[in-house]
Amino acid sequence: MKGVILAGGSATRLYPLTYTQNKHLLPVNDRPMAYYAVELMASCGIRDLMIITSREYAGNFLYHFRSGRSFGLKTLEYEVQDKAGGIAEALSLAEDFVGDSAVAVLLCDNIFEFSLKKSFREFKKNPTGARVILAEVSHPEHYGVPKFDQKGKITEIIEKPGKLDKRYQTPPSSYAVTGCYLYDNNVFKIVNQLERSERGELEITDVNNAYLKKGKLSHSFVQGGWWDAGESIDQYNEVCQIVRDLGANKPLKGSLAK
């Protein structure tokens, strides 16, 4: 399985911190935000990785991460997204890099308290379909939200209920789909068939719902904390403090790691 880190976007929600810098290179505790993403991928067994970012900051990522070997990577490649067009559109740029492999996709501003090695390992045993990683949050309306049936199976993922999806004025659950997605190689066929949403983007939620309609979407839950450092300046500052106190990408121990 190969890995793709998405580190583009306009980062308007963190302006003016991002006036001269890509938000994913802003410091979180003692290192740039993007270090946590690369470290997480490496801790989960990814050895071939691509970072996709905007053209004006591509050189900065190359300067920071170079060959990636200091993180234990075998190969690290870079791709430029000329303009923001949604998570799914950014992922499509990695099609040639991924080739015939399955792919782990990670949004660069997502930070996890514990490694996702268990979820990655379970998916790699049978890398078909897709898997989303869920976290319980206080404001799920800011994210893609799973709707569950009585047996705990996801029946639909709603993108920003009450905001983008007006069918739901309140979220159907207290869970958010985090910015880590595991896909088989059919993901690129799905992306290439997507239509743009009302905000002009190719939505990753539409990709996940396409797998769901085929009965090929599984899920697992985050152990410990999950934090979105790119939601707002206040949240960014809060995440910096939390990571300073709790750390990130820690290995699971005991029965949780099995």
N, C-alpha and C positions, 0 to 999 in steps of 0.2 A: 504494500500500500504506500502510495506517495502522499505528500502533504502540500497544501496550498494555504498560505497566509495572505489574507486580504488586508492591505494597509493603505488603501487609497482614500477617496472621498474628499469632500470640500472642508469638512471639520468646522462648519460655521458655528456649531453649538459651543465650541471651545475658544472662539475668537474673543479677545485679541491674543490669547496665548499662542495661537497658531498663525499669527501675523507673519512670522519669519521661519516657521518650523512645521513640519508634518506632525500632527498630534500624536502619532504612534512613536515618535522619538522624544516626546516630552518625558521628563523624569518621573518615575514612580518609586518612591523610597530611594534606593541607591543605584538604580539603573534605568535606562530608557524603557518605556512601556513595551516596545517590541521585543525586548529580551525575554520577557515572560512567555510570549507566544512561541518564539523559537525554542526556548527551553522546554516548554510543555510538549511540543511536537517531538523533540528528541527523547524526552522521558517516556513517551508512549511508543517508542520503537521506530519512529519515522527516520529514515536515513537519506531520502531524496526529497528535497523541499524546494518550493518556489515561493518567492515573495512578489506580490503584485502591488504596485504603488503608482502614484501619479508621477508624471514625467519630470516635474520640477524638483522632486526630492529623491528620485531614483539613485542618484549618486551618493546621497547621504546614507542610504541603506547599504550600498556596496561598501562604503567607508567603514561602517560599523560592523558589518557581519562578514565581509570578505568572502572566503570560501566556505564558511560555516563549519570548518573542521574543529574549531575550538569548542563547538557544541556537540561534537560527535557525529556530524553529518558527513555523508559520503559525497553528495553533490548539493549545491545551493545555486539555484538559478533565479534570475530577476526578469520581470515582465512589466511593461508600462501600460497603464490604463490612461488613455488620452483624455477622457472626460468621464465624470461620474454618470453611471447608468444603471445602478442597482447591483446588489450582491451577485445575483445570478449572471449578469452580463460580465462582471469582473471574473467570475469563475470560468466563463467560456474561454477566456484568454489562455487558460492552462491546458486546453484539450490536447495539444500536441505533446506537451510535457508529460501529462499523465499517461498517454498512450493506452495500453490495454489494462492498466492497473486500476484497482479501487483507489479512492481518494479521500483523505481527511481534510476538511476545510475549516479554517479557524479565522474569525474576525480578530484583528490584531489588538483591539481595545478591550477584549474579554480576558479577564484574569480569574483564575481558579485557585482556591486555597489548596486543593489536593490534585495530584496528577489524575488524568483520565485514562491511565494505562489499562484499567480493568475493562472499561467500555471499548477501548480500541482492541484489546485482546479478544473480547467476545465477538466483535464484528469480524475480525480477521479470520476467525474459525470458519465462518461461512459468509464471505463478503458479497452477499447479494442483497438487493434492495437498498434501503437507507435506514439510518439511525439518527435520531435527534437526542440531544442531551437536555434534560429539563431541570429547572431550579425553581423553588418556591420563592416568590418575591412579594413585596408589599404593594407594588404598583405594576401589575402585569399589563395594564392597558398601554404601556410604552413599548410593548414587544409583541411578537407572535405568541398567541395563547392557545394551548391545546384544550379541546373540548373532549371530555371522557364519557363513555357509556358506563352502565352500572357495574361492568366487569373490569373497569379500569383501562379499557382500550381507547386509544385516540380515535375519534370519529371525524374530527376536522381541526385544522389549525387556522385561527382567525388572526389576521394581521392588524395590530393596534385597534382592538375593538372599541367602538365609540368615537374613534378618531378617523382612521382610514376606512374601517369596515363599519358602516352605520347600522348594519343589521343587529348588532349587539351594542346596547348602550352601557352594559356592564360586562366585564370579562366573564367567560363561562367557567373559569377556574382560577386558582391563585398561582398557577405555574406559568413560567415563561420559557420559550424555546431559546436556549442560550445560543451564542454564536459559534458553536462547534457542531459540524455536520459530517457524517460518514456516509459515503455513497459508493455504489458499484459504478461500473463504467458506463451504464446507461444514462447517467446524469446529463451527459452532454447532448444526447438525443432529446431529452426532455427540455433542456435549456433552449435548444435551437428551435423548438416548437412553441415557445412561450410568446404570449402577446404582452405588450407593455401595459402596465397598470395606469390608473388615472394620474399618477404623479410622474409618468413617463419612464418608469423603471421596469427592469425584469426582476421580479420579486422572488426571493428564495423561498418564501412561504408557498408560492405557487408550485415550485419544484417539490417541496415536501408533500403538498396535497396531491400532486400527481402520483407520487409513490404510494400514498395512502389509498387512493382510489384503486390501485392495483393490488392492494393488500400486502404491500411490501415495505411498510414503514414500521420500524420498531423504536423503542425509546428506553432510556435509562435515566436515573436521577443523579444529580450532583451530590457528592458527599462533601459536607462542609460548605464554605462560602463560594459564591460566584458574584463577580462584580463587573459592571460595565463602566469603564473609565472614560468613555466618550460621550456620555449622555448630556452632561452639563458641567460647567466649571465647578459648581458646588459639589457635584457628585465626584468629579475628578479629584478634588481636594480630599473628600471623604475616603475615596479608595486609597489614596496615597497614605493616609493615616492608618487605615485598616491593614494594608499590606505591611506597613512598618511594624504593626503590632503582632500580626498573625503569620506573616510570610505567605508564600505562594508556591504552587507546584510541589507541595510536600508529598512524599510517598504515603500511600495508605498502608496501614499495618493491621495484622491479625486477620479476622474473618472478612473484613471489608475489602481486603486486597485480593481475595480469592475469586 
